[in-house]
């Protein structure tokens, strides 16, 4: 087991919602990672979909670069549609 790769687990709790990262686990392959994720993270029927991704395939931003990486978006108000009024019937927005 000590040579098994690390997998990141994402669960979608209900249809129509996004997958959320819920943890990590070690497994020999994708099938075993899915089965282990089901057993560990959905014991109480919390999920309708599971994604497993090898940790080595995830590229993340560096927290030290947050200022230069995320600041350019603050001057583009059209990326933040806070001035739109949404109807009450619209859910999960």
Secondary structure, DSSP 8 states (H G I E B T S, - for coil): -TTSEEEEEEEE-STTS--EEEEEEEESSHHHHHHHHHHHH-TTS--SEEEEEEGGG-----GGGHHHHHGGGGG-GGGS-TTS---TT----
